[in-house]
Amino acid sequence: MQDLLDKVLANPLFLAIGVILIVVLIYSIFKRLIKLLIFLVIAVLAWLAYVYYTGDSAKEKVEDKVEQIIK
């Protein structure tokens, strides 16, 4: 393993390819996290709008659902 690492670090071409792969990996992870964050924000805003327009208390709705599940 150390031999492979030494070869990669000694050759600038391999090092550049490794850096590019790491940057692409970080970018793809960041992109997925941003999409997930946007989805969660939209879902929370939709839920808040629903609770606001129906005039119900969110706490009452949760308690009612819990009671229905328990019974």
N, C-alpha and C positions, 0 to 999 in steps of 0.2 A: 504494500500500500504506500509506504514511504517512497519507494522507487517511482511509482506512478506519479505521485505528487511532485517529486523533484523534476521529472520530465515535463510535466505540465507547467510548472513555474519557470523552467529554464527556456521553454520555447514561447516566444511572444504570440505566435499564431494561436497556439492552444490556450494561452492565457486570455487572449481577446475573445475567443469563442466561448470560454467559460464565463467571462464577464457578461457577454451578450446574453447567454442563456440565463444567468442569474437575474439580469435586469428584466428580461421577458417574463420570467417566473414571478418576480415581485410585482410587475405591472398587471399581470393577469389576476393575481390574488387581490390586489388593490381594487381592480375593476369589479370583481365579484362582490367584494365587501361594500363598495359604493352602491351597487345595484340592490343588495340586500338592505342596506340602510335606507335607500329611497323607498323601497317596497314597505318597510316597516313604518316609516314616517307617513306614507299615504294611508296605510291600514289604520294607524292610530288616529289620524285626522278624520278618516271616514267614520270610525267608531265614535269619536267625539261629536261629529256633526249629527250622527244618528241619535245619540243620547240627547243632544241639545234640542233638535227639532221635535223629538217625541215628547220632550218635557219630563221624561222619567229620570229618576236618580240612578246613576250607574250602580251604586251600592245596593239599591233595592233589586235591580235586575239580577245581579250576581247572587244575592241571597235567595231570590225566587228559584233560580236555576239549581242552586245547591240543594234546596229543599226538594225540588222535583227529582233530583238524582237520588237523594237519600230515601225517599218514599218509594 
